[in-house]
Amino acid sequence: MKIRKGDEVMVMKGKDKGKKGRVMRVFPKEGMLLIEKINYRTAFLRKSQENPKGGIAKMEGKLHIANVKLVCPRSGKPSRVGYSILADGTKHRMVKVSGEVL
């Protein structure tokens, strides 16, 4: 996957279109991401010793990787991600819009 934990991404499709957030967790087998403060869903909590009343909580839901784009650190625009091999032979991710190495 070209997007990793800690990257800033912008949502391109869905109810949160246009919002930016940091990737908290990546699920590569599913092709999904967990992004902070994006795609909130309602979770109904059972009664337990820690939470004797139970209740309703809001938590982030997963988003498919195809619905987000990486935000370029230099320009702040959404961009695709590619790979480049530097002169010393190391492989790095690069932003397609500006050509900056991540």
C-alpha positions as CSV (number, residue, x, y, z in Angstrom):
1,M,0.0,0.0,0.0
2,K,1.3,3.4,-0.9
3,I,-0.4,5.2,2.1
4,R,1.0,4.6,5.5
5,K,0.2,5.3,9.2
6,G,0.8,8.9,10.0
7,D,0.2,10.3,6.5
8,E,-2.2,13.2,6.0
9,V,-4.9,12.3,3.5
10,M,-8.0,14.0,2.0
11,V,-11.2,12.1,1.4
12,M,-12.3,12.3,-2.2
13,K,-15.7,10.4,-2.1
14,G,-18.5,9.9,0.4
15,K,-20.2,11.9,3.1
16,D,-16.9,13.4,4.4
17,K,-15.7,14.5,0.9
18,G,-13.0,17.3,1.2
19,K,-12.0,16.6,4.8
20,K,-8.4,16.1,5.8
21,G,-7.1,13.8,8.5
22,R,-4.2,11.6,9.7
23,V,-4.1,7.9,9.1
24,M,-4.3,6.1,12.4
25,R,-4.2,2.5,11.2
26,V,-3.9,0.7,7.9
27,F,-5.6,-2.7,7.1
28,P,-3.6,-3.9,4.0
29,K,-5.4,-7.2,3.5
30,E,-8.8,-5.4,3.4
31,G,-7.5,-2.3,1.6
32,M,-9.0,-0.1,4.3
33,L,-7.8,2.9,6.4
34,L,-8.8,4.3,9.8
35,I,-8.5,8.1,9.7
36,E,-8.9,10.3,12.8
37,K,-12.0,12.5,13.0
38,I,-13.4,11.1,9.7
39,N,-16.3,8.7,8.9
40,Y,-17.8,8.7,12.4
41,R,-20.3,5.9,13.2
42,T,-22.5,5.2,16.2
43,A,-21.5,2.3,18.5
44,F,-24.0,1.0,21.1
45,L,-22.1,0.0,24.3
46,R,-23.3,-2.8,26.5
47,K,-23.5,-2.5,30.2
48,S,-20.3,-3.6,31.9
49,Q,-18.4,-3.0,35.1
50,E,-16.4,-0.2,33.6
51,N,-19.5,1.3,32.0
52,P,-22.5,0.4,34.2
53,K,-25.0,2.5,32.3
54,G,-24.0,1.4,28.8
55,G,-24.7,4.1,26.2
56,I,-24.0,5.4,22.8
57,A,-20.5,6.4,21.6
58,K,-19.2,7.8,18.3
59,M,-16.1,6.2,16.8
60,E,-14.2,6.3,13.5
61,G,-15.1,3.7,10.8
62,K,-12.9,2.3,8.1
63,L,-12.6,3.9,4.7
64,H,-11.5,2.2,1.5
65,I,-8.1,3.3,0.3
66,A,-9.5,4.2,-3.2
67,N,-11.6,7.0,-1.6
68,V,-8.6,9.0,-0.3
69,K,-5.6,10.7,-1.7
70,L,-2.3,11.7,0.0
71,V,-2.0,15.5,0.7
72,C,1.3,17.0,-0.6
73,P,3.3,18.4,2.3
74,R,4.6,21.2,0.1
75,S,1.5,22.5,-1.7
76,G,-1.3,21.0,0.4
77,K,-3.1,19.6,-2.6
78,P,-4.3,16.0,-2.9
79,S,-2.0,13.9,-5.0
80,R,-1.2,10.4,-6.1
81,V,1.8,8.5,-4.7
82,G,4.5,6.8,-6.7
83,Y,7.9,5.3,-6.1
84,S,11.3,6.5,-7.2
85,I,14.7,4.9,-6.9
86,L,17.4,7.4,-5.8
87,A,21.0,7.5,-7.0
88,D,22.2,5.4,-4.0
89,G,19.7,2.6,-4.9
90,T,17.1,3.2,-2.2
91,K,13.4,3.1,-3.1
92,H,11.3,6.0,-1.7
93,R,7.7,7.2,-2.0
94,M,7.2,10.4,-3.9
95,V,4.3,12.8,-4.5
96,K,3.3,13.0,-8.1
97,V,2.1,16.6,-8.0
98,S,5.4,18.2,-6.8
99,G,7.8,15.3,-7.2
100,E,8.8,15.6,-3.5
101,V,10.3,12.5,-1.8
102,L,8.5,11.4,1.3
